[in-house]
């Protein structure tokens, strides 16, 4: 900065929030959000400071701005709405508020009964300066006001004019940018559609939707399943890979290394002579059948999400067409996937250190673009942490440039920093460790971590109590109460959640072997037939929980989550409230699936918008029962054989 200019810029700007890694990565918001920005803005001496929040669409040429409000101790806050999907940028500017300082001092002098003639002349000079920045009628108006102060024809009218809000508002329209300090970076926001923040996922295998376990399901069979998924209250229907499955080294039932005749293999062993990542397994149907399914799903309020797994079977066309995209062993053969001592001969991982890495990147991006062109806008990405971070940081913005409404779910049960990096480089949502968090302390600490700054600004969790890969120990032995409790927590702790069905609603709980989290007779390796009309199904309960989510805005975002102490380690209590306090949800869960647990919940009344001595009603949305509570401490008793959780809506009205 030139010395002659630097001397005018006396304001310091620090501590801008939110900001991720010094602005290297964007924060995330949803369409129609109001973005709140804070900063420390101050200067030497006693002059007042004016702070402006600047914002615009990333591709816009002109900045918009709002003046920030002083919060005290040199902290300032400003807000602006985001009304389009895409990328925005924002920054902060600050300057000595010469008019505001003069106006404040004048007000004090008038109150003290002092002669202000000289001060009025000084004010005229300030208004002359801002008239030079203004244009047209407004410039003339500022000049006229300056003349009034200068002539002081009636001192009282000059005083009134000097401190009027009308004058202040017009001066504020023309900030003197030559004297402003700008924050040293522009910060980015990725604005997503509403489903990025609030979604309910249901996973099923299309090949298991046929009339029996001996008949391969089709897209037409999936269409017949749409009413069922919609009645459960889900809005995202997620399919594992739908591509041709390799025949070489095909896995048999229960992941055996030798397939028997008729074994269908793993959908994640992608690619055969029929094609690869842009082809469809012919047993499922055609591309036209798939597009018909997409259209039909919309009629039921459902979006189809596709699994994108960047790996290849030995039969994938890429293996012969682009052998350099794969790692080779010392004997010249392609390296199959391994996690020693486990071997996955049916899968070849991609080599992101390939000398043709640019060709590989383009091909992988084009897979997304192909399915987006067919109408898919939600992608669940398999093991993205085994692909290069720079690739995701390039590919996702490339895809969203053409399809800004595309959403990406990161399947990465991996180290926290790795998972967080994936969120930073562009993934919309992320799988989490919720699946393995069971105790009151584990759940509390984990949720508090997810809702801390800055993680909450870019990492949007998606809670899954089970997946085709994971049958957690909590579901293996806890019976129906464990399934119900885990469902309630997944659906109410976060605004995005999902289940792997029909294994979940039919409470599949038998592991492959003791100590394993793999399902016995896993659907990953064989066609299954599910009795969706089984009397033991949890489908009605799931539908009720999803209806509660849709009817209560507090459950549709992760803001406002707070925990409430209980005097029983098996009772977990937490709440969510909307910012306006009109919707308040309190959840109490029995973490013990075998025994009745009771105790007192000590409520944070202030967080719930309640007074210390106030009586109020909690309405259990699961049982439709109402209870009168009063004050901080209130008694609960949960019998897992009947219902392991309360989902209360709090009302100030009494019964």
C-alpha positions as CSV (number, residue, x, y, z in Angstrom):
1,X,0.0,0.0,0.0
2,X,1.4,3.4,-0.9
3,X,2.5,5.5,2.0
4,X,0.4,8.5,1.0
5,X,-2.7,6.4,1.0
6,X,-1.9,4.3,4.1
7,X,-1.8,7.4,6.3
8,X,-5.5,8.0,5.9
9,X,-6.5,4.4,6.8
10,X,-6.6,4.4,10.6
11,X,-9.1,1.7,11.1
12,X,-8.2,-1.9,12.1
13,X,-10.3,-4.9,11.2
14,X,-9.8,-8.2,13.0
15,X,-11.7,-11.2,14.2
16,X,-14.1,-11.6,11.3
17,X,-16.5,-14.5,11.9
18,X,-17.5,-16.8,10.4
19,X,-14.3,-17.5,8.6
20,X,-12.8,-21.0,7.8
21,X,-9.1,-21.4,7.7
22,X,-8.3,-17.7,7.1
23,X,-10.8,-17.6,4.3
24,X,-9.3,-20.5,2.3
25,X,-12.6,-22.4,2.4
26,X,-16.2,-21.2,2.2
27,X,-18.9,-21.4,4.8
28,X,-22.3,-22.9,3.9
29,X,-25.7,-21.5,4.0
30,X,-29.1,-22.4,2.5
31,X,-31.3,-20.4,0.2
32,X,-33.1,-17.5,1.9
33,X,-30.9,-17.6,4.9
34,X,-29.9,-14.4,6.6
35,X,-26.1,-14.5,6.9
36,X,-24.8,-12.9,10.1
37,X,-21.2,-11.5,10.1
38,X,-19.3,-10.1,13.0
39,X,-15.9,-8.3,13.2
40,X,-13.7,-6.3,15.5
41,X,-13.5,-2.8,14.0
42,X,-11.6,0.0,15.8
43,X,-9.2,2.8,15.5
44,X,-6.8,5.0,17.5
45,X,-8.1,8.0,19.5
46,X,-11.7,8.9,20.3
47,X,-13.3,9.2,16.9
48,X,-16.3,7.1,16.2
49,X,-15.9,4.3,13.6
50,X,-18.3,3.2,10.9
51,X,-18.2,-0.4,9.7
52,X,-19.8,-1.7,6.5
53,X,-20.5,-5.3,5.5
54,X,-19.9,-5.8,1.8
55,X,-21.4,-8.7,-0.1
56,X,-22.2,-9.9,-3.6
57,X,-22.7,-12.9,-5.8
58,X,-19.3,-14.1,-6.7
59,X,-19.8,-13.3,-10.4
60,X,-21.4,-9.9,-9.8
61,X,-19.4,-6.8,-10.6
62,X,-20.9,-4.4,-8.0
63,X,-20.8,-4.9,-4.2
64,X,-23.8,-4.3,-2.0
65,X,-23.3,-3.1,1.5
66,X,-25.0,-2.6,4.9
67,X,-23.8,-0.7,7.8
68,X,-22.9,-2.9,10.8
69,X,-24.3,-2.4,14.3
70,X,-22.0,-1.8,17.2
71,X,-22.3,-4.5,19.9
72,X,-19.9,-3.0,22.3
73,X,-16.2,-3.5,23.0
74,X,-15.4,-2.7,19.3
75,X,-17.4,-5.7,18.1
76,X,-19.7,-5.1,15.1
77,X,-22.5,-7.2,13.5
78,X,-24.1,-7.0,10.1
79,X,-26.5,-9.2,8.1
80,X,-27.6,-9.9,4.6
81,X,-29.9,-12.4,2.8
82,X,-28.8,-14.9,0.2
83,X,-31.5,-15.3,-2.4
84,X,-29.9,-17.4,-5.0
85,X,-28.1,-20.8,-5.1
86,X,-24.4,-20.5,-5.8
87,X,-21.4,-18.7,-4.4
88,X,-21.4,-15.4,-2.6
89,X,-18.4,-13.4,-1.3
90,X,-18.3,-11.0,1.6
91,X,-15.8,-8.7,3.4
92,X,-15.8,-5.9,5.9
93,X,-14.8,-2.2,5.5
94,X,-14.3,0.4,8.2
95,X,-13.5,4.1,8.4
96,X,-13.4,6.9,10.8
97,X,-17.0,8.1,11.0
98,X,-16.3,11.9,10.6
99,X,-19.9,12.9,10.3
100,X,-21.0,10.6,13.2
101,X,-18.2,11.8,15.4
102,X,-19.1,15.5,14.7
103,X,-22.8,14.7,15.2
104,X,-22.2,13.0,18.5
105,X,-20.0,15.8,19.9
106,X,-22.5,18.4,18.7
107,X,-25.3,16.6,20.6
108,X,-23.2,16.7,23.8
109,X,-22.4,20.3,23.4
110,X,-26.0,21.3,22.8
111,X,-27.0,19.3,25.9
112,X,-24.4,21.2,27.9
113,X,-25.7,24.5,26.7
114,X,-22.5,25.5,24.9
115,X,-22.1,27.8,21.9
116,X,-21.9,25.6,18.8
117,X,-21.6,28.2,16.0
118,X,-18.1,27.0,15.1
119,X,-19.2,23.4,15.2
120,X,-22.0,24.1,12.8
121,X,-19.6,25.6,10.4
122,X,-17.4,22.5,10.7
123,X,-20.5,20.4,10.0
124,X,-21.1,22.4,6.9
125,X,-17.6,21.5,5.6
126,X,-18.3,17.8,6.3
127,X,-21.6,18.0,4.4
128,X,-19.9,19.7,1.5
129,X,-17.4,16.8,1.4
130,X,-20.2,14.2,1.2
131,X,-22.1,16.3,-1.4
132,X,-19.0,15.9,-3.6
133,X,-19.4,12.1,-3.3
134,X,-23.1,12.1,-4.0
135,X,-24.9,12.7,-7.3
136,X,-28.0,14.5,-8.6
137,X,-30.7,15.5,-6.3
138,X,-29.1,14.0,-3.3
139,X,-25.9,16.0,-3.9
140,X,-27.9,19.2,-4.1
141,X,-29.8,18.3,-0.9
142,X,-26.5,17.8,1.0
143,X,-25.2,21.1,-0.3
144,X,-28.4,22.9,0.7
145,X,-28.1,21.5,4.2
146,X,-24.5,22.6,4.4
147,X,-25.6,26.1,3.4
148,X,-28.2,26.1,6.3
149,X,-25.4,25.2,8.8
150,X,-23.1,27.7,7.3
151,X,-25.5,30.7,7.3
152,X,-27.0,29.7,10.7
153,X,-30.0,31.8,9.8
154,X,-31.8,30.3,12.8
155,X,-29.5,28.6,15.1
156,X,-32.2,26.3,16.5
157,X,-33.2,25.0,13.1
158,X,-29.5,24.4,12.3
159,X,-29.1,22.4,15.4
160,X,-32.2,20.3,14.6
161,X,-31.0,19.7,11.1
162,X,-27.5,18.7,12.2
163,X,-28.7,15.8,14.3
164,X,-31.6,14.7,12.2
165,X,-31.8,11.0,11.1
166,X,-32.6,12.1,7.5
167,X,-29.2,13.8,7.2
168,X,-27.4,10.8,8.7
169,X,-29.1,8.4,6.4
170,X,-28.2,10.4,3.3
171,X,-24.5,10.7,4.4
172,X,-24.4,7.0,5.0
173,X,-25.4,6.4,1.4
174,X,-22.0,7.8,0.2
175,X,-19.2,6.3,2.2
176,X,-15.8,7.8,1.6
177,X,-14.0,4.8,0.3
178,X,-10.7,6.6,-0.1
179,X,-10.5,6.6,3.7
180,X,-11.8,3.1,4.3
181,X,-9.8,0.1,5.5
182,X,-10.8,-3.1,3.8
183,X,-10.4,-6.5,5.4
184,X,-7.4,-8.1,3.8
185,X,-9.4,-10.9,2.2
186,X,-12.8,-11.7,0.6
187,X,-14.6,-14.6,2.2
188,X,-16.8,-17.1,0.4
189,X,-20.2,-18.6,1.0
190,X,-21.7,-21.6,-0.8
191,X,-25.5,-21.3,-0.9
192,X,-27.3,-24.6,-1.2
193,X,-30.9,-25.5,-1.7
194,X,-33.0,-26.4,1.4
195,X,-32.5,-30.1,1.1
196,X,-28.8,-29.6,1.9
197,X,-29.8,-28.7,5.4
198,X,-32.9,-30.8,5.9
199,X,-33.3,-34.3,4.4
200,X,-34.4,-37.8,5.3
201,X,-32.7,-40.6,3.4
202,X,-33.9,-44.2,2.8
203,X,-31.4,-46.6,1.2
204,X,-32.5,-49.7,-0.7
205,X,-31.0,-52.1,-3.2
206,X,-33.0,-52.0,-6.4
207,X,-32.1,-55.6,-7.2
208,X,-33.9,-56.7,-4.0
209,X,-37.3,-55.2,-4.9
210,X,-38.5,-58.1,-7.0
211,X,-41.3,-60.5,-6.0
212,X,-38.8,-63.0,-4.5
213,X,-35.2,-63.6,-3.6
214,X,-34.8,-65.6,-6.8
215,X,-36.0,-62.8,-9.1
216,X,-33.8,-59.8,-9.8
217,X,-35.5,-56.6,-9.1
218,X,-35.9,-53.8,-11.8
219,X,-36.5,-50.1,-11.9
220,X,-40.1,-50.9,-12.5
221,X,-40.1,-52.8,-9.2
222,X,-38.6,-49.7,-7.6
223,X,-41.4,-47.6,-8.9
224,X,-43.8,-49.9,-7.1
225,X,-41.9,-49.3,-3.9
226,X,-42.1,-45.5,-4.1
227,X,-45.5,-45.2,-2.3
228,X,-44.0,-47.2,0.6
229,X,-41.0,-45.0,1.0
230,X,-43.1,-41.9,0.7
231,X,-45.5,-43.1,3.3
232,X,-42.6,-43.6,5.7
233,X,-41.9,-39.9,5.3
234,X,-38.6,-39.9,3.5
235,X,-37.6,-37.5,0.7
236,X,-34.4,-39.0,-0.6
237,X,-34.3,-42.5,-2.0
238,X,-30.7,-43.7,-2.2
239,X,-29.5,-46.5,-4.5
240,X,-26.2,-48.3,-4.3
241,X,-24.3,-48.5,-7.6
242,X,-26.6,-49.4,-10.5
243,X,-23.8,-50.2,-13.0
244,X,-22.7,-53.5,-14.6
245,X,-21.0,-55.8,-12.1
246,X,-17.7,-57.4,-12.9
247,X,-17.5,-61.2,-13.4
248,X,-13.8,-61.6,-12.7
249,X,-13.1,-62.5,-9.1
250,X,-16.8,-61.9,-8.3
251,X,-17.7,-62.3,-4.6
252,X,-20.1,-64.9,-3.5
253,X,-22.6,-64.8,-0.6
254,X,-21.3,-63.5,2.7
255,X,-18.3,-62.1,0.8
256,X,-16.8,-65.5,0.0
257,X,-14.0,-65.3,-2.5
258,X,-15.6,-67.9,-4.9
259,X,-18.9,-67.1,-6.5
260,X,-21.4,-69.9,-7.1
261,X,-23.5,-70.0,-10.3
262,X,-26.2,-67.4,-10.0
263,X,-24.4,-65.2,-7.4
264,X,-24.9,-61.6,-8.3
265,X,-21.7,-60.1,-6.8
266,X,-21.2,-56.7,-5.1
267,X,-22.6,-53.6,-6.8
268,X,-19.4,-51.8,-5.8
269,X,-17.4,-54.1,-8.1
270,X,-18.2,-51.7,-11.0
271,X,-17.7,-52.4,-14.6
272,X,-18.1,-55.2,-17.2
273,X,-17.9,-55.6,-20.9
274,X,-21.3,-53.9,-21.0
275,X,-19.8,-50.7,-19.7
276,X,-18.7,-48.8,-16.6
277,X,-19.7,-45.8,-14.5
278,X,-22.1,-44.4,-17.1
279,X,-23.8,-47.7,-17.9
280,X,-26.7,-49.4,-16.2
281,X,-26.9,-53.1,-15.2
282,X,-29.2,-54.6,-17.8
283,X,-31.0,-56.7,-15.2
284,X,-32.3,-53.4,-13.7
285,X,-33.6,-52.0,-16.9
286,X,-32.6,-49.3,-19.4
287,X,-31.7,-45.7,-19.2
288,X,-35.2,-44.8,-20.3
289,X,-36.5,-47.0,-17.4
290,X,-34.3,-45.2,-15.0
291,X,-35.4,-41.7,-16.2
292,X,-39.0,-42.8,-15.9
293,X,-38.3,-43.8,-12.3
294,X,-36.8,-40.4,-11.6
295,X,-39.9,-38.7,-12.9
296,X,-42.2,-41.0,-11.0
297,X,-40.3,-40.4,-7.8
298,X,-40.9,-36.7,-8.0
299,X,-44.6,-37.4,-8.0
300,X,-44.2,-38.9,-4.6
301,X,-41.9,-36.0,-3.3
302,X,-38.8,-38.2,-3.6
303,X,-35.4,-37.5,-5.1
304,X,-33.2,-40.4,-6.3
305,X,-29.7,-40.3,-5.0
306,X,-27.0,-42.3,-6.7
307,X,-23.9,-43.9,-5.2
308,X,-20.8,-42.8,-7.0
309,X,-17.9,-45.3,-6.2
310,X,-14.7,-44.5,-8.0
311,X,-13.2,-47.9,-8.3
312,X,-13.3,-50.6,-11.0
313,X,-13.7,-54.3,-11.4
314,X,-11.0,-56.1,-13.4
315,X,-13.6,-56.1,-16.2
316,X,-14.2,-52.4,-16.3
317,X,-13.4,-50.8,-19.8
318,X,-11.0,-48.4,-18.1
319,X,-8.7,-51.2,-17.2
320,X,-7.8,-51.9,-20.9
321,X,-8.5,-48.4,-22.2
322,X,-6.6,-46.5,-19.5
323,X,-4.3,-48.9,-17.7
324,X,-2.2,-46.0,-16.3
325,X,-5.1,-44.9,-14.2
326,X,-4.4,-47.9,-11.9
327,X,-1.4,-48.9,-9.8
328,X,0.7,-51.8,-11.0
329,X,2.7,-54.2,-8.9
330,X,6.3,-55.2,-9.5
331,X,5.2,-58.1,-11.7
332,X,3.3,-55.7,-14.0
333,X,-0.2,-56.7,-12.9
334,X,-2.7,-54.2,-11.6
335,X,-2.9,-53.8,-7.9
336,X,-6.2,-54.8,-6.5
337,X,-7.6,-53.3,-3.3
338,X,-6.2,-54.5,0.0
339,X,-6.5,-53.7,3.7
340,X,-4.0,-56.3,4.9
341,X,-4.6,-59.1,5.6
342,X,-7.9,-58.6,3.7
343,X,-7.8,-58.7,-0.1
344,X,-10.5,-57.4,-2.5
345,X,-9.5,-59.0,-5.8
346,X,-12.8,-57.9,-7.4
347,X,-11.9,-54.2,-7.1
348,X,-9.1,-52.1,-8.5
349,X,-8.5,-48.7,-6.8
350,X,-7.7,-45.7,-9.0
351,X,-4.2,-44.2,-8.9
352,X,-4.4,-40.4,-8.2
353,X,-0.7,-40.2,-8.8
354,X,-1.1,-41.4,-12.4
355,X,1.0,-39.7,-15.0
356,X,-2.4,-39.2,-16.8
357,X,-4.0,-37.6,-13.7
358,X,-5.6,-34.9,-15.8
359,X,-7.4,-37.4,-18.0
360,X,-8.5,-39.3,-14.9
361,X,-9.8,-36.2,-13.3
362,X,-11.8,-35.3,-16.4
363,X,-13.3,-38.8,-16.7
364,X,-14.4,-38.8,-13.0
365,X,-15.9,-35.4,-13.3
366,X,-17.7,-36.4,-16.4
367,X,-19.4,-39.4,-14.5
368,X,-21.1,-36.8,-12.3
369,X,-22.0,-34.6,-15.2
370,X,-23.5,-37.6,-17.1
371,X,-25.9,-38.6,-14.3
372,X,-26.7,-34.9,-13.6
373,X,-27.7,-34.6,-17.3
374,X,-30.0,-37.5,-16.8
375,X,-31.7,-35.7,-13.9
376,X,-29.9,-36.9,-10.8
377,X,-29.0,-34.1,-8.4
378,X,-28.0,-36.0,-5.2
379,X,-24.8,-38.1,-5.0
380,X,-23.6,-40.2,-2.2
381,X,-19.9,-40.7,-2.8
382,X,-18.3,-43.9,-1.6
383,X,-15.0,-43.6,0.3
384,X,-14.1,-40.2,-1.0
385,X,-11.2,-40.1,1.5
386,X,-9.3,-42.6,-0.6
387,X,-9.3,-40.1,-3.5
388,X,-7.1,-37.0,-3.7
389,X,-8.4,-33.9,-1.9
390,X,-7.3,-31.6,-4.7
391,X,-9.5,-33.6,-7.1
392,X,-12.6,-33.0,-5.0
393,X,-11.7,-29.3,-4.5
394,X,-11.6,-29.0,-8.3
395,X,-14.4,-31.4,-9.4
396,X,-17.2,-30.4,-7.1
397,X,-17.1,-26.6,-8.1
398,X,-16.8,-27.7,-11.7
399,X,-20.0,-29.8,-11.4
400,X,-21.9,-27.2,-9.4
401,X,-21.0,-24.6,-12.0
402,X,-23.3,-26.4,-14.4
403,X,-25.6,-27.9,-11.8
404,X,-25.6,-25.5,-8.8
405,X,-28.4,-27.6,-7.1
406,X,-26.3,-30.7,-7.0
407,X,-25.7,-32.1,-3.5
408,X,-22.9,-34.4,-2.3
409,X,-22.9,-36.8,0.7
410,X,-19.5,-37.9,1.8
411,X,-19.3,-41.5,3.0
412,X,-16.2,-41.3,5.1
413,X,-16.1,-43.1,8.4
414,X,-12.5,-42.0,8.9
415,X,-10.3,-39.7,10.9
416,X,-12.0,-36.4,11.9
417,X,-9.5,-34.2,10.1
418,X,-9.9,-36.1,6.9
419,X,-13.7,-36.0,7.1
420,X,-13.6,-32.3,7.9
421,X,-11.3,-31.6,4.9
422,X,-13.8,-33.3,2.6
423,X,-16.5,-30.9,3.9
424,X,-14.2,-28.0,3.3
425,X,-13.4,-28.8,-0.3
426,X,-17.0,-29.1,-1.3
427,X,-19.1,-32.0,0.1
428,X,-22.5,-30.9,1.2
429,X,-23.1,-33.4,4.0
430,X,-21.1,-36.1,5.7
431,X,-21.6,-39.4,7.4
432,X,-20.5,-39.3,11.1
433,X,-19.4,-41.3,14.1
434,X,-22.9,-41.2,15.5
435,X,-23.2,-44.9,14.6
436,X,-20.7,-45.7,17.3
437,X,-21.6,-43.1,19.9
438,X,-23.7,-44.8,22.6
439,X,-23.2,-43.4,26.1
440,X,-24.6,-40.2,27.4
441,X,-21.1,-38.7,27.6
442,X,-20.1,-39.8,24.1
443,X,-23.3,-38.5,22.5
444,X,-23.1,-35.2,24.4
445,X,-19.5,-34.5,23.6
446,X,-19.8,-35.5,20.0
447,X,-22.9,-33.3,19.3
448,X,-21.3,-30.3,21.1
449,X,-18.2,-30.8,19.0
450,X,-20.3,-30.8,15.8
451,X,-22.0,-27.6,16.8
452,X,-18.9,-25.7,17.8
453,X,-17.4,-22.9,15.7
454,X,-16.0,-23.1,13.1
455,X,-17.0,-26.7,12.4
456,X,-20.7,-25.9,12.3
457,X,-20.1,-23.4,9.5
458,X,-19.1,-25.9,6.9
459,X,-19.6,-29.5,8.3
460,X,-23.2,-30.7,7.9
461,X,-23.7,-34.1,9.6
462,X,-26.0,-36.8,8.3
463,X,-26.7,-39.4,11.1
464,X,-27.2,-43.1,10.1
465,X,-28.0,-45.7,12.8
466,X,-27.1,-48.5,10.3
467,X,-25.7,-48.9,6.8
468,X,-25.2,-52.0,4.6
469,X,-21.6,-52.0,5.8
470,X,-22.4,-51.4,9.5
471,X,-24.6,-53.4,11.9
472,X,-23.5,-51.6,15.1
473,X,-23.3,-53.6,18.3
474,X,-26.0,-51.4,19.8
475,X,-28.5,-52.9,17.3
476,X,-27.2,-56.5,17.6
477,X,-28.4,-56.9,21.2
478,X,-30.8,-54.1,22.1
479,X,-33.9,-55.4,20.3
480,X,-36.7,-53.1,19.4
481,X,-36.0,-50.5,22.1
482,X,-32.5,-50.0,20.7
483,X,-33.8,-49.5,17.2
484,X,-36.4,-47.0,18.4
485,X,-34.0,-45.0,20.5
486,X,-31.4,-44.8,17.8
487,X,-34.0,-43.7,15.3
488,X,-35.2,-40.9,17.5
489,X,-31.7,-39.7,18.2
490,X,-30.7,-39.8,14.5
491,X,-33.8,-38.0,13.4
492,X,-33.8,-35.3,16.1
493,X,-30.2,-34.6,16.9
494,X,-29.4,-33.5,13.4
495,X,-31.5,-32.3,10.5
496,X,-30.1,-34.7,8.0
497,X,-30.4,-38.4,8.7
498,X,-30.9,-41.8,7.0
499,X,-31.6,-45.5,7.4
500,X,-30.6,-48.6,5.5
501,X,-34.0,-50.3,4.9
502,X,-35.7,-52.6,5.0
503,X,-33.0,-54.0,7.3
504,X,-33.8,-51.2,9.8
505,X,-37.5,-51.3,10.0
506,X,-37.5,-55.1,10.1
507,X,-34.8,-55.0,12.8
508,X,-32.1,-57.1,11.2
509,X,-29.6,-57.7,14.0
510,X,-27.6,-60.9,13.3
511,X,-23.9,-60.3,12.6
512,X,-21.8,-62.4,10.3
513,X,-19.9,-63.6,13.4
514,X,-19.5,-62.5,17.0
515,X,-17.6,-59.2,17.2
516,X,-18.4,-58.4,13.5
517,X,-20.3,-55.4,12.3
518,X,-21.1,-57.1,9.0
519,X,-24.6,-58.5,8.5
520,X,-25.1,-62.2,8.1
521,X,-26.2,-62.9,4.6
522,X,-25.4,-59.3,3.7
523,X,-27.5,-57.7,0.9
524,X,-24.2,-56.4,-0.5
525,X,-23.6,-59.9,-2.0
526,X,-27.0,-61.4,-2.6
527,X,-30.6,-60.6,-3.5
528,X,-32.9,-60.5,-0.6
529,X,-36.7,-60.4,-0.3
530,X,-38.1,-58.3,2.5
531,X,-41.5,-58.8,4.1
532,X,-42.5,-55.1,4.3
533,X,-45.9,-56.1,5.7
534,X,-44.4,-57.9,8.6
535,X,-46.3,-57.3,11.9
536,X,-42.9,-56.6,13.6
537,X,-42.0,-53.8,11.3
538,X,-41.2,-50.4,12.7
539,X,-42.6,-48.6,9.6
540,X,-45.5,-46.9,11.5
541,X,-43.1,-45.6,14.1
542,X,-40.6,-44.4,11.5
543,X,-43.5,-42.6,9.6
544,X,-44.5,-40.9,12.9
545,X,-41.0,-39.7,13.6
546,X,-40.6,-38.3,10.1
547,X,-44.0,-36.5,10.3
548,X,-42.8,-34.9,13.6
549,X,-39.6,-33.7,11.7
550,X,-41.7,-32.2,8.9
551,X,-44.1,-30.5,11.3
552,X,-41.5,-28.9,13.6
553,X,-39.1,-26.3,12.2
554,X,-36.8,-26.7,15.2
555,X,-35.8,-30.1,13.9
556,X,-35.0,-28.9,10.4
557,X,-31.7,-27.2,11.3
558,X,-28.8,-27.9,13.6
559,X,-29.0,-24.4,15.3
560,X,-30.3,-24.2,18.8
561,X,-29.2,-27.6,20.1
562,X,-28.6,-27.7,23.8
563,X,-28.3,-30.5,26.4
564,X,-30.1,-30.6,29.7
565,X,-28.6,-32.4,32.8
566,X,-30.3,-35.5,34.2
567,X,-29.5,-37.3,37.4
568,X,-29.5,-40.7,35.7
569,X,-26.6,-41.6,33.3
570,X,-29.0,-43.6,31.1
571,X,-31.3,-40.6,30.5
572,X,-30.2,-38.2,27.8
573,X,-32.0,-34.9,27.4
574,X,-31.6,-32.3,24.7
575,X,-33.6,-29.6,23.0
576,X,-33.9,-27.6,19.8
577,X,-35.6,-24.3,19.3
578,X,-36.2,-22.0,16.3
579,X,-34.6,-18.6,16.6
580,X,-38.0,-16.9,17.2
581,X,-38.7,-19.3,20.0
582,X,-42.1,-20.3,18.5
583,X,-41.1,-24.0,18.1
584,X,-39.4,-25.7,21.0
585,X,-38.7,-29.4,21.0
586,X,-37.4,-31.3,24.1
587,X,-36.2,-34.9,23.7
588,X,-35.6,-37.4,26.5
589,X,-34.1,-40.8,25.6
590,X,-33.6,-44.0,27.6
591,X,-30.2,-45.3,26.6
592,X,-30.7,-48.6,28.3
593,X,-32.8,-50.9,26.1
594,X,-33.4,-53.5,28.8
595,X,-34.6,-51.6,31.9
596,X,-36.9,-48.9,33.1
597,X,-35.0,-45.7,33.8
598,X,-36.3,-42.7,35.7
599,X,-35.0,-39.4,37.1
600,X,-35.1,-35.7,37.0
601,X,-34.3,-33.5,34.0
602,X,-32.9,-30.1,35.0
603,X,-33.9,-27.7,32.3
604,X,-32.1,-24.7,31.0
605,X,-35.2,-22.6,31.2
606,X,-33.6,-19.5,29.6
607,X,-32.6,-21.5,26.5
608,X,-36.2,-22.7,26.2
609,X,-37.6,-19.2,26.6
610,X,-39.2,-20.1,30.0
611,X,-39.2,-18.2,33.3
612,X,-38.0,-19.7,36.6
613,X,-41.4,-19.9,38.2
614,X,-43.4,-20.6,35.1
615,X,-45.7,-23.6,34.6
616,X,-45.9,-25.0,31.1
617,X,-47.0,-28.0,29.1
618,X,-44.9,-30.7,27.4
619,X,-46.8,-32.5,24.7
620,X,-45.4,-35.9,23.8
621,X,-45.7,-36.1,20.0
622,X,-45.1,-39.8,20.0
623,X,-48.0,-40.7,22.4
624,X,-50.1,-37.6,22.2
625,X,-50.0,-37.2,26.0
626,X,-49.6,-33.9,27.7
627,X,-47.9,-33.2,31.0
628,X,-47.9,-30.1,33.2
629,X,-44.4,-29.2,34.3
630,X,-43.1,-26.3,36.4
631,X,-39.6,-24.9,37.1
632,X,-36.3,-26.4,36.3
633,X,-36.5,-30.0,37.7
634,X,-39.1,-32.3,36.3
635,X,-39.5,-36.1,36.6
636,X,-39.5,-38.5,33.7
637,X,-39.8,-42.3,33.5
638,X,-39.2,-44.3,30.3
639,X,-40.0,-48.0,29.9
640,X,-38.1,-49.4,26.9
641,X,-40.7,-52.1,26.4
642,X,-43.3,-49.5,25.8
643,X,-41.4,-46.5,24.4
644,X,-37.8,-45.6,25.0
645,X,-38.1,-41.8,24.2
646,X,-40.2,-38.7,24.6
647,X,-40.3,-36.1,21.9
648,X,-42.0,-33.1,23.7
649,X,-43.2,-29.9,22.1
650,X,-43.2,-27.2,24.7
651,X,-46.2,-24.9,25.1
652,X,-46.7,-22.0,27.5
653,X,-50.4,-22.9,27.7
654,X,-51.6,-24.9,30.6
655,X,-53.7,-28.0,30.3
